[in-house]
């Protein structure tokens, strides 16, 4: 995984980075890739849509559910304000590396049962916006339009990967996961999911504490940790956030932050999730507990705008 991460960092670390170059690189491993160009008032970005087909997934006419992996970010760069990769680029780097790793596994005979859809976008020239305690990198296009393009109705479960360093709430090295968000409910992580975190990270799981405003749609004026849970406002599929961390407050527009080893560990986690989800061994939430919550307290879909 480290080799895929370092290659992705090199691919993205320049003003000439583009969706076309990412797509061409992923195709060398056998991934099916297409691009969607999105335009906005502050510029444009290339949405990369990679598919790693499974042996029993939808594309093979089989019953295996589809996993979505979304690399969330404002941009990989904030030129002309900053030169080089910004901290915010981590979601894209991990998503691209995971797509390459899964495609390479498939080419070498280790194909998953499930299809995996990987989504991220490539914007080397994104604006910087104020945020407490540190500034964010913003997308150069409409946020909602981008989020809708990232989430596919086919996705039965989603990992949303995002740099989450500009906060004073969860401070550590490596990565943390959130609880599962589904239809406005924040649910506890399942034991099998915690098992994967432990064996990949080599220590007790770090969990991102979510507050109600963190799972509400953007544009409502509320403070949120970042956009990591935005996919949960657009789908009924269970969504787990995978947060890249730092022990100190680090703004999304900071450069010199990229740590390939932390990103590789996060990528290994995503690959392990894909493998066990594909085998039907990894629930994203406990269905009986969710059903009981809805029975007792009703639907909370109004929280996520649905």
Buried (B, 14 or more C-beta within 10 A) or exposed (E): BBEBBBBBBEBBBBEEBBBEBBBEBBEEBBBBBEBBEBEBEBBBBBBBBBBBBBBBBBBBEBEBBBBBBBBBBBBBBBBEBBEBBBBBBBBBBBBBBBBBBBBBBBBEEEBBBBBBBBBBBBBBBBBBEEBEEBBBBBBBBBBBBBBEBBBBEBBBBBBBBBBBBBBEEBBEBBBBBBBBBBBBBBBEBBEBBBBBBEEBBEEEBBBBEBEEEBBBBBEEEEEBBBBBBBBBBBBEBBBBBBBBBBEEBBBBBBBEBBBBEBBBBBBBBBBBBBBBBBEEEBBBBBEEEBEEBBEEEEEBBEBBBB
